[in-house]
């Protein structure tokens, strides 16, 4: 579903220092950004005027660049610049249709200390789509003023300030006889920095959320239901449902097969923007094209399940990129996704057909904890999607070893479930059949590819099942050393995820891990005849605010079991906690690398 971002500049990075940096070649000396709500032809619109003065800090000529977005609901007025203006579509990658356009503006400045000015005007002709105004920029801001004027006639509209903490923003509110005026002054604010693994922009950067287009959740729901009221007739529906559910004996099997059929037969292609960003394609058209966005896939799934007698309902929801609920902010910015909710035998199933490799019983993490707005007649049914524990997403690799000469030989078994299953199998699919075996073998190997891996094969990879499994034979010569009659064995497989130190040299923002999960690495060594354990490494556990790192070495009968776990309970690592994370990672790796000593 479409996400509305009204200030069309790059929005990646974290909270930066307030001082200019050595590599700031261009700064915004001054910016005036005005938004005036007013009535026009009996309906509310927004008039926007923006002017920016850039200054060069470079000894050589530089060119400032920005873009003014417009489209079906945003009219672009006069654009002024000493440079060039280029008008073109700005369709994001992997999106099959988008109405967004941009005027790409350049402003050349020849000498250090000189300035250049650009300006433009716009009209938001449908105020529903005026949802956010971001306050920062791609350049360091010396001074910027953003003003939002709301007339008495439109007093139902209001401003919600988001992510202001820690940023140099001064807010003021003035009431006049005719309007409410909100003014935001930004002084000495660093540019937004593109950093690896940054949290979503809407969770990091300061912006104004504009509320009031929908007075209540019920009004928003009514509008969304009207947008979703498309023709759901599907030619040959009865025959298609019969084909999908052939051989099914229970409701659960029918539900599982139908969900899997949509996952397997309809390609997800992100979202459409403009009006199509909120109106789903018809199920018949999705079937014809064999691809669709989240709304089209959800409505197709609902249509198929309803034909089978299930209580299936279209549902608007915000992913983990949305920092508010529909109840808190009934606005188009509060939802960016659509799923199908099935109410069956006293239980609710939240089916996201854009995920290809999870069963219908699993709720993907990107919607866990979100508020679901479920269709329920004239008023919505609002529910909070349950949050599952971290270990519901599991990446587990187990080596079953025996000592053979100077090598550990045996079998490696890889198991995945939840979001880790979805993530891995999506990557395997992208690798294609040609490279699939090689990819699987690489995941059974050590990070430095020191093992010999053979006979790799899938054991289970049905998206309808909870677990995916593959296995192979391994020979690990690097793990064994013989010295003076003793055998030193390193059981740590050195096949980890998310265990790299986070570089803090230039980092200014928080770090965002890909998923909450448990990553387990285990090695089980059957003790060879005639050997005893001379030294068994001590266990170690490191507890952090966002998770737990542990490793244990234990003797269980005639076997030595090495068990290593990284449990990630929270994806976001605040910048201030990164040094502690790095220290824990280093100490944990040292503990995992300790050797087992065997003696005759």
C-alpha positions as CSV (number, residue, x, y, z in Angstrom):
1,X,0.0,0.0,0.0
2,X,1.1,3.5,-0.7
3,X,3.2,5.3,1.9
4,X,2.8,9.1,1.8
5,X,6.0,11.1,2.2
6,X,5.4,14.8,1.4
7,X,8.9,16.2,1.5
8,X,10.6,14.4,-1.4
9,X,14.2,14.1,-0.1
10,X,16.3,11.1,0.9
11,X,15.1,10.0,4.4
12,X,17.8,7.6,5.5
13,X,20.2,7.7,8.4
14,X,20.2,8.6,12.1
15,X,20.4,11.4,14.5
16,X,23.5,13.4,13.7
17,X,25.7,15.8,15.6
18,X,24.6,19.5,15.4
19,X,27.9,20.8,14.1
20,X,28.8,21.0,10.5
21,X,31.0,18.1,9.3
22,X,34.2,18.2,7.4
23,X,32.5,16.8,4.3
24,X,29.6,19.3,4.2
25,X,30.3,21.0,0.8
26,X,26.9,22.6,0.7
27,X,24.7,23.9,3.5
28,X,21.2,25.3,3.6
29,X,21.8,28.9,4.8
30,X,18.0,29.5,5.0
31,X,14.8,27.8,4.1
32,X,11.1,28.9,4.3
33,X,8.5,26.1,4.0
34,X,4.9,27.3,4.3
35,X,1.7,25.2,4.3
36,X,-1.6,26.9,4.3
37,X,-4.9,25.0,4.6
38,X,-7.8,26.6,2.9
39,X,-11.2,26.0,1.2
40,X,-11.2,25.9,-2.6
41,X,-14.4,25.1,-4.5
42,X,-16.1,23.7,-1.4
43,X,-13.3,21.3,-0.4
44,X,-10.1,21.8,1.6
45,X,-6.7,22.0,-0.1
46,X,-3.2,22.8,1.0
47,X,-1.1,25.6,-0.6
48,X,2.7,25.0,-0.2
49,X,5.5,27.5,-0.9
50,X,9.1,26.6,-0.4
51,X,12.3,28.6,-0.9
52,X,15.8,27.4,-0.2
53,X,19.0,29.3,-0.1
54,X,22.1,27.1,-0.5
55,X,25.6,28.2,0.4
56,X,28.9,26.7,-0.9
57,X,31.7,25.6,1.5
58,X,33.8,24.2,-1.2
59,X,36.8,25.7,-2.9
60,X,35.6,24.4,-6.2
61,X,32.2,24.7,-7.9
62,X,29.4,22.6,-6.5
63,X,25.8,21.9,-7.4
64,X,23.0,21.7,-4.9
65,X,20.2,19.2,-5.9
66,X,16.6,18.8,-4.6
67,X,13.3,17.5,-5.9
68,X,9.8,18.8,-5.7
69,X,7.3,15.9,-5.8
70,X,3.9,16.1,-7.5
71,X,1.4,13.7,-9.0
72,X,-2.3,13.0,-9.2
73,X,-3.1,14.8,-5.9
74,X,-0.3,17.4,-5.9
75,X,-0.2,20.1,-8.5
76,X,3.2,21.7,-9.1
77,X,3.3,25.4,-9.7
78,X,6.1,27.7,-10.6
79,X,9.7,26.5,-10.1
80,X,12.5,29.0,-9.9
81,X,16.2,28.1,-10.0
82,X,19.5,29.4,-11.6
83,X,20.1,25.9,-12.7
84,X,18.2,23.2,-14.5
85,X,14.7,21.7,-14.0
86,X,14.0,18.1,-15.1
87,X,10.6,16.6,-14.9
88,X,10.3,12.8,-14.7
89,X,8.6,9.9,-13.0
90,X,10.0,8.7,-9.7
91,X,8.7,5.2,-9.6
92,X,10.5,3.3,-6.9
93,X,12.3,0.0,-7.7
94,X,10.1,-3.1,-7.9
95,X,6.9,-1.0,-8.2
96,X,4.9,-1.8,-11.3
97,X,2.9,1.5,-11.2
98,X,3.3,4.8,-9.5
99,X,1.9,8.2,-10.2
100,X,4.6,10.1,-8.4
101,X,6.5,12.6,-10.4
102,X,9.3,14.9,-9.5
103,X,10.8,18.1,-10.7
104,X,14.6,17.6,-10.2
105,X,16.1,20.9,-9.5
106,X,19.8,21.9,-9.6
107,X,21.4,25.0,-8.2
108,X,25.1,25.5,-9.3
109,X,27.3,27.6,-7.0
110,X,30.7,28.6,-8.4
111,X,32.7,29.9,-5.3
112,X,33.0,29.3,-1.7
113,X,30.8,31.6,0.4
114,X,28.5,32.3,-2.5
115,X,24.8,31.3,-2.5
116,X,22.0,30.2,-4.8
117,X,18.3,30.2,-4.3
118,X,15.6,27.9,-5.6
119,X,11.8,28.0,-4.9
120,X,8.6,26.2,-5.9
121,X,4.9,26.2,-5.1
122,X,2.5,23.3,-4.9
123,X,-1.2,22.6,-4.2
124,X,-2.3,19.4,-2.5
125,X,-5.7,19.1,-4.2
126,X,-6.9,16.3,-2.0
127,X,-6.0,17.0,1.7
128,X,-6.4,13.3,2.6
129,X,-3.0,12.7,1.0
130,X,-1.4,15.5,3.0
131,X,-0.2,13.4,5.9
132,X,3.4,14.2,6.7
133,X,5.9,17.0,6.5
134,X,9.5,15.9,7.2
135,X,11.7,18.6,8.8
136,X,15.3,17.7,8.0
137,X,17.2,17.7,4.7
138,X,20.0,16.1,2.7
139,X,22.1,19.1,3.6
140,X,23.2,20.7,6.9
141,X,20.6,23.2,8.0
142,X,21.8,26.5,9.5
143,X,18.3,27.9,9.7
144,X,14.9,26.7,8.5
145,X,11.3,27.6,9.3
146,X,8.3,25.4,8.6
147,X,4.9,27.1,9.1
148,X,1.5,25.4,9.0
149,X,-1.6,27.6,9.0
150,X,-5.0,26.1,9.8
151,X,-8.0,28.5,9.4
152,X,-10.9,28.5,11.9
153,X,-13.1,27.0,9.2
154,X,-10.9,23.9,9.2
155,X,-10.4,23.6,12.9
156,X,-10.8,19.8,12.8
157,X,-7.3,19.6,11.4
158,X,-4.4,19.4,13.8
159,X,-0.6,18.7,14.0
160,X,1.0,15.7,15.8
161,X,4.7,16.2,16.4
162,X,6.8,13.0,15.8
163,X,10.3,12.1,16.8
164,X,11.3,15.5,18.0
165,X,13.4,14.4,21.0
166,X,17.1,15.1,20.6
167,X,16.7,17.3,17.5
168,X,17.3,21.1,17.4
169,X,13.7,22.1,16.8
170,X,11.8,25.0,18.5
171,X,8.0,24.8,18.2
172,X,5.6,27.6,18.7
173,X,1.8,28.0,18.4
174,X,0.0,31.2,17.8
175,X,-3.8,31.8,17.7
176,X,-5.2,34.6,15.6
177,X,-8.7,35.7,14.9
178,X,-8.7,33.7,11.7
179,X,-6.4,30.7,12.2
180,X,-4.0,28.6,14.3
181,X,-0.4,29.0,13.2
182,X,2.2,26.4,14.0
183,X,5.8,27.4,13.5
184,X,8.9,25.1,13.7
185,X,12.3,26.6,13.7
186,X,15.3,24.3,12.9
187,X,18.8,25.6,13.7
188,X,22.1,23.9,13.1
189,X,20.7,20.4,12.2
190,X,23.0,17.9,10.5
191,X,22.1,16.4,7.2
192,X,20.4,13.0,7.1
193,X,23.1,10.4,6.7
194,X,22.7,7.2,4.7
195,X,23.9,4.5,7.1
196,X,23.8,0.7,7.0
197,X,20.9,-1.0,8.8
198,X,19.1,2.2,9.9
199,X,15.7,2.1,11.5
200,X,12.7,3.1,9.3
201,X,12.6,6.9,8.6
202,X,9.2,7.3,10.2
203,X,10.6,5.9,13.5
204,X,13.8,8.1,13.5
205,X,13.4,11.5,11.8
206,X,11.3,14.4,13.0
207,X,8.2,15.2,11.1
208,X,4.7,16.7,11.4
209,X,1.8,14.3,11.1
210,X,-1.3,16.1,9.8
211,X,-4.6,14.8,11.3
212,X,-8.2,15.7,10.6
213,X,-9.1,14.4,7.1
214,X,-10.9,11.6,9.0
215,X,-12.6,12.8,12.2
216,X,-12.6,9.3,13.6
217,X,-11.5,5.7,13.0
218,X,-15.0,4.9,11.8
219,X,-14.7,7.6,9.1
220,X,-11.4,6.3,8.0
221,X,-12.8,2.8,7.9
222,X,-15.8,3.9,5.8
223,X,-13.6,5.6,3.3
224,X,-11.3,2.6,3.1
225,X,-14.2,0.2,2.7
226,X,-15.6,2.3,-0.2
227,X,-12.2,2.3,-1.9
228,X,-12.1,-1.5,-1.6
229,X,-15.6,-2.0,-3.0
230,X,-14.6,-3.5,-6.3
231,X,-16.1,-6.3,-8.4
232,X,-15.1,-9.6,-6.8
233,X,-16.7,-11.8,-9.4
234,X,-14.3,-14.5,-10.6
235,X,-15.1,-16.5,-13.8
236,X,-14.8,-20.2,-13.0
237,X,-14.5,-19.6,-9.3
238,X,-16.2,-22.9,-8.3
239,X,-13.9,-25.0,-10.5
240,X,-10.8,-23.1,-9.2
241,X,-11.7,-23.6,-5.6
242,X,-12.4,-27.3,-6.3
243,X,-8.9,-27.6,-7.8
244,X,-7.2,-25.8,-4.9
245,X,-8.9,-27.9,-2.2
246,X,-8.7,-31.2,-4.0
247,X,-7.9,-34.0,-1.5
248,X,-8.5,-31.8,1.6
249,X,-10.4,-33.5,4.4
250,X,-10.5,-30.7,7.0
251,X,-11.1,-27.0,7.2
252,X,-7.5,-26.5,8.3
253,X,-6.3,-28.3,5.2
254,X,-8.5,-26.2,2.9
255,X,-7.4,-23.0,4.6
256,X,-3.7,-24.0,4.4
257,X,-4.0,-25.0,0.7
258,X,-5.8,-21.9,-0.3
259,X,-3.3,-19.6,1.4
260,X,-0.4,-21.6,-0.2
261,X,-2.0,-21.4,-3.6
262,X,-2.1,-17.6,-3.6
263,X,1.5,-17.6,-2.2
264,X,2.7,-19.9,-5.0
265,X,0.7,-18.6,-8.0
266,X,0.6,-14.8,-7.5
267,X,3.8,-12.8,-7.6
268,X,4.0,-9.9,-5.2
269,X,5.1,-6.7,-6.8
270,X,5.1,-4.1,-4.0
271,X,2.4,-1.4,-4.4
272,X,0.6,0.9,-6.7
273,X,0.5,4.6,-5.8
274,X,-2.1,7.3,-6.3
275,X,-5.7,6.2,-6.2
276,X,-4.6,2.6,-7.0
277,X,-2.5,2.8,-3.8
278,X,-5.8,2.4,-1.9
279,X,-8.2,0.7,-4.3
280,X,-7.3,-3.0,-4.8
281,X,-7.2,-4.6,-8.2
282,X,-10.1,-7.0,-8.8
283,X,-9.5,-10.6,-8.0
284,X,-10.2,-11.6,-11.6
285,X,-7.5,-9.2,-12.8
286,X,-5.0,-10.4,-10.2
287,X,-5.7,-13.9,-11.4
288,X,-5.3,-12.9,-15.1
289,X,-2.0,-11.1,-14.5
290,X,-0.7,-13.5,-11.9
291,X,0.8,-10.7,-9.9
292,X,-0.6,-8.1,-7.5
293,X,0.2,-5.8,-4.7
294,X,-0.8,-6.5,-1.0
295,X,-4.3,-5.3,-1.4
296,X,-5.0,-7.3,-4.6
297,X,-3.5,-10.4,-3.1
298,X,-5.4,-10.0,0.1
299,X,-8.7,-9.5,-1.7
300,X,-8.1,-12.5,-3.9
301,X,-7.4,-14.6,-0.9
302,X,-10.5,-13.3,0.8
303,X,-12.6,-14.1,-2.2
304,X,-11.3,-17.7,-2.5
305,X,-11.8,-18.4,1.2
306,X,-15.3,-16.9,1.2
307,X,-16.2,-19.2,-1.7
308,X,-15.1,-22.1,0.6
309,X,-17.3,-20.9,3.4
310,X,-14.7,-19.2,5.6
311,X,-15.3,-16.0,7.5
312,X,-12.5,-14.1,5.6
313,X,-12.2,-10.3,5.9
314,X,-10.0,-7.6,4.2
315,X,-7.8,-5.9,6.8
316,X,-5.9,-2.6,6.7
317,X,-2.8,-2.6,8.9
318,X,0.5,-0.7,9.5
319,X,3.7,-2.6,9.4
320,X,6.6,-2.1,11.9
321,X,7.6,1.0,9.8
322,X,4.5,2.8,11.0
323,X,5.0,4.3,14.5
324,X,1.3,4.8,15.4
325,X,-2.0,3.0,15.3
326,X,-5.2,3.9,13.5
327,X,-6.8,4.7,16.8
328,X,-4.0,7.2,17.6
329,X,-4.0,8.8,14.2
330,X,-6.9,8.0,11.8
331,X,-5.0,9.0,8.7
332,X,-3.6,7.4,5.6
333,X,-0.2,7.5,7.2
334,X,-1.3,4.9,9.9
335,X,-1.7,2.0,7.4
336,X,0.6,0.9,4.7
337,X,-0.3,-2.8,4.2
338,X,-3.3,-5.1,3.6
339,X,-3.8,-8.6,4.7
340,X,-6.7,-11.1,5.0
341,X,-8.0,-12.0,8.5
342,X,-9.8,-15.3,8.9
343,X,-12.0,-15.9,12.0
344,X,-12.4,-19.6,12.4
345,X,-13.4,-21.7,15.4
346,X,-12.8,-18.9,17.9
347,X,-9.4,-18.0,16.6
348,X,-8.2,-15.2,14.3
349,X,-5.6,-15.9,11.6
350,X,-3.8,-13.0,10.0
351,X,-2.8,-14.1,6.5
352,X,-0.2,-12.0,4.7
353,X,-0.1,-13.4,1.2
354,X,3.0,-11.4,0.3
355,X,5.0,-13.8,2.5
356,X,5.6,-16.9,0.4
357,X,7.2,-19.4,2.8
358,X,5.3,-19.3,6.1
359,X,2.2,-21.4,7.0
360,X,-1.2,-19.8,7.6
361,X,-0.7,-20.3,11.4
362,X,2.3,-18.0,11.5
363,X,2.1,-14.2,11.8
364,X,5.1,-12.4,10.1
365,X,7.0,-10.1,12.4
366,X,6.4,-7.0,10.3
367,X,2.8,-6.9,11.4
368,X,3.2,-8.4,14.9
369,X,2.1,-5.9,17.5
370,X,0.3,-3.8,14.9
371,X,-3.3,-2.7,15.1
372,X,-5.4,-4.4,12.5
373,X,-8.5,-2.6,11.1
374,X,-10.7,-5.6,10.1
375,X,-13.8,-5.2,8.0
376,X,-16.9,-5.9,10.2
377,X,-20.0,-4.3,8.7
378,X,-20.6,-0.6,9.2
379,X,-17.8,-0.3,11.9
380,X,-14.4,-1.8,12.0
381,X,-13.1,-4.5,14.3
382,X,-9.9,-3.3,15.8
383,X,-7.4,-5.9,17.1
384,X,-3.8,-5.9,18.1
385,X,-1.9,-8.6,16.4
386,X,-0.2,-10.8,19.0
387,X,3.6,-10.6,19.3
388,X,5.3,-13.9,19.3
389,X,8.5,-14.7,21.3
390,X,11.9,-14.3,19.5
391,X,12.4,-18.1,19.2
392,X,9.3,-18.4,17.0
393,X,11.8,-17.3,14.3
394,X,14.6,-19.8,14.5
395,X,17.8,-20.4,12.5
396,X,19.3,-23.7,13.7
397,X,22.4,-25.5,12.5
398,X,23.5,-28.8,14.1
399,X,26.6,-30.8,13.4
400,X,26.7,-34.5,14.4
401,X,30.4,-35.4,14.5
402,X,32.7,-38.3,15.1
403,X,36.5,-38.1,15.2
404,X,38.0,-39.8,12.1
405,X,41.7,-39.4,11.9
406,X,42.5,-35.7,12.1
407,X,39.0,-34.5,11.1
408,X,35.5,-34.2,12.4
409,X,33.2,-35.9,10.0
410,X,29.5,-36.4,10.0
411,X,26.2,-34.7,9.1
412,X,25.0,-31.1,9.3
413,X,21.3,-30.4,9.6
414,X,19.9,-26.9,9.0
415,X,16.4,-26.0,10.3
416,X,14.4,-22.8,9.9
417,X,11.0,-21.6,10.9
418,X,9.1,-18.3,11.1
419,X,10.6,-15.2,9.6
420,X,14.0,-16.9,9.3
421,X,12.4,-19.5,7.1
422,X,10.8,-16.8,5.0
423,X,14.0,-14.9,4.7
424,X,16.2,-17.9,3.8
425,X,13.9,-19.5,1.3
426,X,13.3,-16.2,-0.4
427,X,17.0,-15.9,-0.8
428,X,17.3,-19.5,-2.1
429,X,14.6,-18.8,-4.6
430,X,16.4,-15.7,-5.9
431,X,19.6,-17.8,-6.2
432,X,17.7,-20.0,-8.8
433,X,18.0,-23.7,-9.4
434,X,21.5,-23.4,-10.9
435,X,23.0,-22.0,-7.7
436,X,20.7,-23.5,-5.1
437,X,22.8,-26.5,-4.1
438,X,25.9,-24.3,-3.9
439,X,24.0,-21.8,-1.7
440,X,22.8,-24.6,0.6
441,X,26.3,-26.1,0.9
442,X,27.7,-22.7,1.7
443,X,25.2,-22.4,4.6
444,X,26.4,-25.7,6.0
445,X,30.0,-24.7,5.8
446,X,32.0,-22.4,8.0
447,X,32.3,-18.7,7.2
448,X,35.8,-19.3,5.9
449,X,34.7,-22.3,3.8
450,X,37.2,-24.6,5.7
451,X,34.9,-27.6,5.6
452,X,34.3,-30.1,2.8
453,X,30.5,-30.4,2.2
454,X,28.8,-33.0,0.0
455,X,25.4,-34.7,-0.6
456,X,23.4,-31.5,0.2
457,X,19.7,-32.0,-0.1
458,X,16.4,-30.6,1.1
459,X,14.5,-32.7,3.6
460,X,11.5,-30.4,4.0
461,X,10.6,-27.1,2.2
462,X,6.9,-27.0,2.0
463,X,5.6,-23.4,2.7
464,X,2.6,-25.0,4.4
465,X,4.8,-26.6,7.1
466,X,6.3,-24.9,10.1
467,X,9.8,-26.1,9.5
468,X,12.2,-26.1,6.5
469,X,15.2,-28.5,6.7
470,X,18.1,-29.4,4.6
471,X,21.2,-31.5,5.3
472,X,24.6,-32.6,4.0
473,X,27.7,-34.5,4.8
474,X,30.7,-32.5,6.3
475,X,34.4,-33.1,6.9
476,X,36.1,-30.5,9.1
477,X,39.9,-30.9,9.3
478,X,40.5,-27.3,10.5
479,X,38.9,-28.2,13.9
480,X,41.3,-30.9,15.0
481,X,44.9,-30.6,16.2
482,X,47.0,-33.3,17.8
483,X,49.8,-32.3,20.2
484,X,51.8,-34.6,22.5
485,X,49.1,-37.3,22.7
486,X,46.3,-34.8,23.2
487,X,43.6,-33.9,20.7
488,X,42.4,-30.3,20.7
489,X,38.9,-29.9,19.2
490,X,37.2,-26.6,18.2
491,X,33.5,-27.3,18.1
492,X,32.5,-23.7,17.2
493,X,31.3,-24.0,13.6
494,X,32.0,-20.4,12.8
495,X,28.8,-20.1,10.9
496,X,26.9,-17.2,12.4
497,X,24.5,-14.4,11.6
498,X,24.5,-10.8,12.9
499,X,27.7,-11.4,14.9
500,X,29.9,-8.7,13.2
501,X,31.0,-5.7,15.2
502,X,29.1,-2.6,14.3
503,X,31.4,0.1,13.1
504,X,30.9,3.2,15.2
505,X,33.7,5.3,13.6
506,X,31.3,7.6,11.7
507,X,28.0,6.2,12.8
508,X,25.5,8.7,14.2
509,X,22.3,6.7,14.4
510,X,20.8,3.6,15.9
511,X,21.4,0.2,14.4
512,X,18.5,-2.0,13.2
513,X,18.9,-5.8,13.1
514,X,16.9,-7.6,10.4
515,X,14.6,-9.6,12.6
516,X,13.9,-10.8,16.2
517,X,15.0,-14.4,16.4
518,X,17.1,-17.2,17.9
519,X,20.2,-18.3,16.1
520,X,21.4,-21.6,17.4
521,X,24.6,-23.4,16.5
522,X,25.2,-26.9,17.9
523,X,27.9,-29.5,17.6
524,X,27.5,-33.0,19.0
525,X,30.7,-35.0,19.2
526,X,30.6,-38.8,19.9
527,X,33.6,-39.5,22.1
528,X,36.0,-41.9,20.3
529,X,36.8,-45.2,22.1
530,X,39.8,-44.9,24.4
531,X,39.6,-41.1,24.8
532,X,38.5,-39.1,27.9
533,X,37.8,-35.4,28.3
534,X,40.8,-33.7,29.8
535,X,39.4,-30.2,29.6
536,X,35.8,-29.0,29.1
537,X,35.4,-25.2,28.5
538,X,33.3,-23.2,30.9
539,X,29.8,-21.9,29.9
540,X,29.3,-18.2,29.2
541,X,26.3,-16.0,29.1
542,X,26.1,-12.3,28.2
543,X,22.8,-10.5,28.8
544,X,22.1,-7.2,26.9
545,X,19.0,-5.0,26.9
546,X,18.1,-6.3,23.4
547,X,18.9,-10.0,23.9
548,X,21.1,-12.8,25.2
549,X,24.4,-14.4,23.9
550,X,25.3,-17.8,25.4
551,X,27.5,-20.9,24.8
552,X,27.7,-24.1,26.8
553,X,29.9,-27.2,26.7
554,X,28.4,-30.3,28.4
555,X,29.0,-34.0,28.6
556,X,25.9,-36.1,28.0
557,X,26.8,-39.8,28.3
558,X,29.3,-40.6,25.6
559,X,28.8,-37.3,23.8
560,X,30.1,-33.8,24.1
561,X,27.4,-31.2,23.2
562,X,28.4,-27.6,22.2
563,X,25.4,-25.3,22.2
564,X,25.7,-21.6,21.1
565,X,22.8,-19.2,20.9
566,X,22.1,-15.6,19.9
567,X,18.7,-14.5,21.0
568,X,17.6,-11.1,19.6
569,X,14.6,-9.8,21.5
570,X,14.7,-6.3,20.2
571,X,15.8,-5.2,16.7
572,X,16.8,-1.7,17.4
573,X,20.2,-1.1,19.1
574,X,20.4,2.5,20.3
575,X,23.6,4.3,19.3
576,X,24.6,4.6,22.9
577,X,24.3,0.8,23.4
578,X,26.4,-0.2,20.4
579,X,29.8,-0.2,22.3
580,X,28.3,-2.6,24.9
581,X,26.9,-4.8,22.0
582,X,30.4,-4.9,20.4
583,X,32.1,-5.8,23.7
584,X,29.6,-8.6,24.4
585,X,30.0,-10.0,20.8
586,X,33.8,-10.1,21.3
587,X,33.6,-11.8,24.7
588,X,31.0,-14.2,23.4
589,X,33.1,-15.1,20.4
590,X,36.1,-15.7,22.6
591,X,34.1,-18.0,24.9
592,X,32.7,-19.9,21.8
593,X,36.2,-20.4,20.4
594,X,37.6,-22.3,23.4
595,X,38.8,-25.8,22.6
596,X,37.8,-29.2,24.0
597,X,40.8,-31.3,25.0
598,X,40.7,-35.1,24.7
599,X,43.3,-37.4,26.0
600,X,44.0,-41.2,25.7
